[in-house]
Amino acid sequence: MTHAVLLAALDELLAGRSTAGLLPRVDRLRSAYRSQEVPDGHVLRTPDDAAAYAAYRMPATCAAVRACLLQARAFLPEPVASAVDLGAGTGAASWALAEVLTPSRLQLLEQSSVAADLGRALASASGVPALQAAEWSPWHATAGRVDLPGADLAVAAYLLAELDAATQAAVLDAMIGAAPAVLVVEPGTPAGYARVVAARRRVLDAGLSIVAPCPHEGECPLLDRDDWCHFATRVERSPRHRRLKEGSLSYEDEKYSFVLAARGGRPAAANRVLRRPVQRKGLVDLALCTGDGDARPQVVSKRAGELYKAARKADWGGPWPPEPGHTVPG
């Protein structure tokens, strides 16, 4: 429901802006993000920049955060009544938080005033009380100073790539100090995975427990295998979104890496499906991250009966064996 409402709110708010006019801004933002360079100052400097960003990236960011939260919400030690969204941009992560965790208080911190202005307007049009009542504050992180309000959950979604290594570490330490639960989401690329691995080590060193996606707290078994841990969620595109993406399909698959940790939390799965399952005649090939800290394949044959039926329905990123009531994020 949130995704449809978000697309409708974006279309309504951007109705006066032509797609052709936004495309050059989208191209500039795309180049900036793909460069892997830490930006010098605001990336979103003008209202047109914020509009292009919201139309181009906001649906996918919201979908990725939603998928992470769906994997883990039942395994957090306490209900999440409040959340702080760092580097909130136009508020994509908070849209997912409002849907999945329904906190009564949302605090969004963002350095770009034009992004915050657009985010407030979208939240106002959402019809979601928590978004409409959300508190927006100007915020800028440096290695020497990171101020955060207290909350039940601190979220940094697609933020760390915009910070140098020292500031990344300072932000993570501030998140750990401000909230008993911490969520970090990054693009599902080798570079994004590397930032998530560093964040994972830092939260473990601080005494938090991994809730998701890892079913263990040892070193990631993919580190020495020329591989990386990432997942994907399907994102439906509006006609405007499709034109800005210059794509022909009515959907896209957003790939993401993440870690969610909490004080007193527990793993959300005994094993985790690491890749899209491959179905062959009478067989299903699963790639698993296991509770004993390994990553290994499992082949489930038709002779396994009910387990084979479950394997045919297994989803990338889901628990294995499947848990009662498990639903596919997306």
Order of alpha helices (4+ residues) and beta strands (2+ residues): alpha-alpha-alpha-beta-alpha-beta-alpha-alpha-beta-beta-alpha-beta-alpha-beta-beta-alpha-beta-beta-beta-beta-beta-alpha
